[in-house]
Every structure is written in structure tokens, then in C-alpha cells.
Amino acid sequence: MTNVKRVIFVCGTARSGSTILNLTLSNLKQCFGSGEMYAYFRPWRRHHGSIECSCGEQTCGFWNAHGAVSESVIHNELLKATGSTCIIDSSKNLNWTIDAIAWCRAHDIEHNVVLTWKDGFELRDSFEKRGRSDWFKKFDTYHSRFIDLGIPFVSVKYKDLAADPKNVLKHLCDLLGEEFDDDILNFEGNEFHFLFGSAGVRTAVIDSNISFRSSSTINDDELGLSQENARKYEALCNSLQEKDIFLKTNIENTCNWQVPTFLPAWYYLRRVRDTITKYLPFARKPAT
């Protein structure tokens, strides 16, 4: 499996740990982490107007050289340009994931989906540190839409990743058929070119000071959700937990999933918004 050309899509809500999972997987010699490429091709926040690469350079030579192609061939271009057998794409945006799966199928590129997620308290804590209170809306909307699409996936709970990163990453690599490296958590001296994502993780990469942080455990009864939202939350957590990598003996083949002829209304609404913000920078939202 290690010689198969593939893309691994790392999905999840904002603040779910997708950037650091992208980083660690891209530390494998056969992998290249592209980060949140969708923001480069489909800018929708004001800071997306310029490249924010983990290399720390104001002008990234790598993306200037290889990022000028059409979005529909970017994964193929990166596989060729880097000599890697695997691209780690943590764009998360569901429109991008749907479209990119179709592009992979068109170019005969294997692809798998890994979803990383935080429980309610950890996600709420991450949001509140940044002055946000909409954690449940984001958790509910993203995961409900993701699950309804029916895309085969495996899940990684961030709390498990933070507690025992090497064990989780080893198990994930075994499932994906990617060769594991015991040195996967040694980032010193390595060069990365992943786009956007967590600013804190990008800074840590530049400073060679990577760490996994996890909030202390608090009973989910303390989340303050209404009964209806508590039921939604529990059902979603159960659905995500059922796909946990430690409950799986093999990876579900995303290649067998075909993009539906008719997609949900939110997909088309997002396409319209992406088109507007791509060509009208003043319509983009401020950074959060």
C-alpha cells in the first residue's frame, strides 16, 4: 500500500486538532502536508488573500512555483512536485472535500477520510479562549452534514491523540497502510509547507516547539445544553465514536463513494458564497 498514490483528507470542525494531525502525518517521509488548501483556492476570510505557509517565509517559493494550477489538479501536481506518495489535505471544508474526492476519482488517486474531533468541553474551551460561544452550533452543523453525506471515514478523538500521540498515530498509519516512523514526533530540522490552519501550530513549527495540549476532563452534564441539544450532541458523539480507529481493523474505502447527483442545499449556497468571496475581497469575513 505504501507505493499507492493517495490523498488523506483530514476533516473536522474548527479547533478540532486537524492542523496538528496534518503536521504529524506529514512528518512521515512519504507524505506531504498541504494544510488548508481550500482557503488558498477559495478565499473567504480577509487574511486568505495572501499565502500563510508554515515555512514562515513572507513569500513561499514552493507555493509560488506549484500553486498556480487549477484546483482540480492540485493534488496530482503536489504528488508530482514533491515525489511523495501521499498528500495530507486538512482543508476540512465539506464543499472542498466533496469536490476533491471527485477530482481524485478522475485522476485515479486513492483517497481516505480521517475525521478528528473534540468532545463538547474541549471544543467549548477552545472556542471560549478565542472569545467565541458558538461551539455547539459548529459541532452540530458540521458533523450532521458530514455524517448525512455518507462518506466512509475513520475518526480520531483529539483527547486520545493528545494523551498518547505515538500510539494513536501508529494505529492510524497501520489502518491507512502507511509506513510508520518512530521518529514521527521529531520535527526539528524538517521543512513544512502546509497552508493556513492553526496559527499557534504554525508558530510552533517555526520555533520547533510542538506539543499536544488537552483540557481537563469535565462531565458533559456541565455543558449547559438544552435537552434537545443534549440529545443531538449524544447521538453525534456516538456516531463519531463508532468510527474510532481503535474499533476498526481496516480502513473503509472512500474510493467506492460517489458524489451524489443532487447534493444538499447548503452545498450550492456555499458554492455561491465561495464564488463571491473569491472575486470580491471586500465580501470576505475578518479573521477570528
C-alpha positions in Angstrom: 0.0 0.0 0.0 2.9 2.4 0.6 3.5 2.9 -3.1 -0.1 3.8 -3.9 -0.7 7.5 -4.8 -3.2 8.8 -2.4 -4.8 11.8 -0.6 -5.8 11.6 3.0 -8.5 14.2 3.8 -8.4 15.3 7.4 -11.8 16.7 8.3 -13.3 18.2 11.4 -14.7 21.4 12.8 -12.6 24.5 13.5 -10.4 24.0 16.6 -10.7 20.2 16.3 -6.9 19.4 16.1 -6.8 18.9 12.3 -3.7 21.1 11.8 -1.6 19.2 14.3 -2.8 15.9 12.9 -1.9 17.1 9.4 1.5 18.2 10.7 2.4 14.9 12.4 1.3 12.8 9.4 3.2 15.0 7.0 6.3 14.3 9.1 6.3 10.8 7.5 8.9 10.7 4.8 6.4 9.6 2.1 3.8 12.2 3.0 3.4 15.9 2.1 1.0 18.0 4.2 -0.7 20.7 2.2 -2.8 22.1 5.1 -6.0 24.0 4.4 -5.6 24.4 0.6 -9.2 25.4 0.1 -8.6 28.8 1.6 -5.9 29.4 -1.0 -8.1 28.5 -3.9 -11.4 29.7 -2.4 -10.5 32.6 -0.1 -13.4 33.6 2.2 -11.6 35.4 5.0 -9.6 38.6 4.6 -6.3 37.0 5.5 -6.7 34.4 2.8 -5.7 37.0 0.3 -2.0 36.2 0.9 -0.3 32.9 1.5 0.2 31.9 5.1 2.6 29.0 4.9 4.2 27.1 7.9 7.7 27.7 6.4 7.4 31.2 7.8 8.6 32.9 4.7 6.7 36.0 3.6 6.8 34.8 0.0 6.7 31.0 -0.1 8.7 29.8 -3.1 7.1 26.3 -3.0 3.6 27.6 -3.4 4.5 30.3 -5.8 6.0 27.5 -8.0 3.3 24.9 -7.7 0.1 26.6 -6.5 -0.7 28.3 -9.8 -2.5 25.3 -11.3 -6.3 24.7 -11.4 -7.7 23.5 -8.1 -9.0 20.3 -9.8 -5.4 19.1 -10.5 -3.6 20.5 -7.4 -3.4 17.1 -5.6 -1.9 15.5 -8.7 0.5 18.4 -9.1 1.7 18.1 -5.5 2.3 14.4 -5.8 4.5 15.0 -8.8 6.2 18.1 -7.4 7.1 16.6 -4.0 7.8 13.0 -5.1 5.5 12.0 -2.2 3.1 9.1 -2.4 0.6 10.7 -0.1 -0.8 14.2 0.3 -2.4 15.2 3.6 -5.2 17.7 2.9 -6.7 19.2 6.1 -9.0 21.7 4.3 -12.0 20.5 6.4 -14.4 22.5 4.2 -17.1 20.0 3.2 -17.6 21.5 -0.3 -13.9 21.2 -0.9 -13.9 17.6 0.3 -16.8 16.6 -1.9 -15.2 18.2 -5.0 -11.7 16.9 -4.2 -13.0 13.4 -3.9 -14.4 13.7 -7.4 -11.0 15.1 -8.7 -9.2 12.1 -7.1 -11.5 9.7 -8.8 -10.9 11.4 -12.1 -7.2 11.1 -11.7 -7.2 7.5 -10.3 -5.8 8.7 -7.0 -6.7 6.7 -3.9 -8.3 8.6 -1.1 -9.3 8.2 2.5 -11.1 10.4 5.0 -10.0 10.8 8.7 -12.1 13.0 11.0 -10.6 14.4 14.1 -13.0 15.7 16.8 -13.1 17.1 20.3 -15.7 16.4 22.9 -18.0 19.2 24.0 -16.0 20.5 26.8 -12.7 20.6 24.9 -14.3 22.2 21.9 -16.1 24.8 24.1 -12.9 25.6 25.9 -11.0 26.1 22.5 -13.8 28.4 21.3 -14.0 30.4 24.6 -10.3 31.1 24.6 -10.9 32.9 21.3 -13.9 34.8 22.5 -16.5 32.6 20.8 -19.5 30.9 22.2 -20.9 29.1 19.1 -19.2 25.8 19.7 -22.3 23.7 19.7 -23.7 25.2 16.5 -20.5 24.5 14.7 -20.2 20.9 16.2 -23.8 20.1 15.3 -23.8 21.6 11.8 -20.5 20.2 10.7 -20.9 16.7 12.0 -24.6 16.4 11.0 -23.8 17.4 7.4 -20.7 15.2 7.3 -22.5 12.1 8.5 -25.5 12.7 6.3 -23.2 12.7 3.2 -22.4 9.0 3.9 -18.7 9.4 3.1 -16.8 6.4 4.6 -14.4 7.6 7.3 -12.5 6.8 10.5 -12.4 9.1 13.5 -9.6 10.2 15.8 -10.6 11.7 19.1 -8.3 14.6 19.9 -8.2 13.7 23.6 -6.7 10.3 22.7 -4.2 11.9 20.3 -3.0 14.3 23.0 -2.7 11.7 25.6 -0.7 9.1 23.6 0.2 10.6 20.2 2.6 7.9 19.1 0.2 5.1 19.8 -2.7 6.8 18.0 -0.6 7.7 15.0 0.9 4.2 14.8 -2.6 2.7 14.8 -3.8 5.2 12.2 -0.9 4.5 9.9 -1.5 0.8 10.2 -5.1 1.3 9.2 -4.1 3.5 6.3 -1.4 1.2 5.1 1.2 4.0 5.5 4.7 3.1 6.8 5.1 4.4 10.4 8.2 6.1 11.6 9.1 6.0 15.3 10.6 9.5 14.8 7.3 10.9 13.7 7.2 13.4 16.6 10.6 14.8 16.0 10.0 17.9 13.9 13.4 19.6 14.3 15.2 20.3 11.1 12.2 19.3 8.9 10.6 21.8 6.4 6.9 22.0 6.1 4.7 23.9 3.6 1.2 23.5 5.0 -1.2 26.4 4.4 -3.3 28.3 7.0 -4.8 26.3 9.8 -4.0 27.0 13.5 -1.7 30.0 13.8 -0.4 28.6 17.1 0.7 25.3 15.4 2.3 27.2 12.5 4.3 29.3 15.1 5.3 26.2 17.0 6.6 24.6 13.7 8.8 27.6 13.0 10.1 27.5 16.6 10.4 23.7 16.6 8.2 23.6 19.8 5.3 21.3 19.0 3.2 20.0 21.8 -0.3 18.4 22.2 -2.5 20.2 24.7 -5.7 18.8 26.1 -8.2 20.3 28.5 -9.0 18.6 31.8 -12.0 16.2 31.8 -15.3 17.7 32.9 -18.6 15.8 32.8 -20.6 16.6 29.7 -23.6 17.3 32.0 -21.9 20.7 32.7 -22.1 21.8 29.0 -25.3 23.7 29.7 -27.1 22.3 26.7 -30.9 22.1 26.3 -32.5 18.7 26.4 -32.9 18.7 22.7 -29.3 19.8 22.0 -28.0 17.3 24.6 -29.7 14.5 22.7 -28.3 15.8 19.4 -24.8 16.0 21.0 -25.0 12.5 22.4 -26.2 11.0 19.1 -23.4 12.7 17.2 -20.7 11.6 19.7 -22.0 8.0 19.4 -21.8 8.2 15.6 -18.3 9.5 15.7 -17.1 7.1 18.4 -18.4 4.1 16.3 -15.9 5.1 13.6 -12.9 5.3 16.1 -9.7 3.9 14.8 -9.3 1.6 17.8 -12.6 -0.1 16.9 -11.5 -0.7 13.3 -9.4 -3.4 11.8 -9.4 -2.0 8.3 -10.0 1.3 6.6 -13.3 2.0 4.9 -12.7 2.5 1.2 -13.7 6.1 0.3 -13.0 5.3 -3.3 -16.3 3.5 -3.5 -18.2 6.6 -2.5 -19.5 8.6 -5.5 -20.6 12.2 -5.3 -24.4 12.2 -5.4 -26.1 13.7 -8.5 -28.0 16.1 -6.2 -26.3 17.5 -3.2 -27.9 19.3 -0.1 -28.9 22.9 -0.5 -26.0 24.0 1.8 -23.5 22.8 -0.8 -24.9 25.1 -3.5 -25.3 28.0 -1.2 -21.6 27.7 -0.2 -20.6 27.5 -3.8 -22.3 30.8 -4.4 -20.6 32.3 -1.4 -17.2 31.0 -2.4 -17.6 32.5 -5.9 -18.5 35.9 -4.4 -15.6 36.0 -1.9 -13.1 34.7 -4.4 -13.7 37.6 -6.8 -14.9 40.3 -4.3 -12.3 40.5 -1.5 -14.4 43.2 0.4 -17.0 40.5 0.9 -14.7 38.3 2.9 -15.1 37.9 6.7 -12.5 39.1 9.1 -10.1 36.6 10.7 -11.2 35.0 14.0 
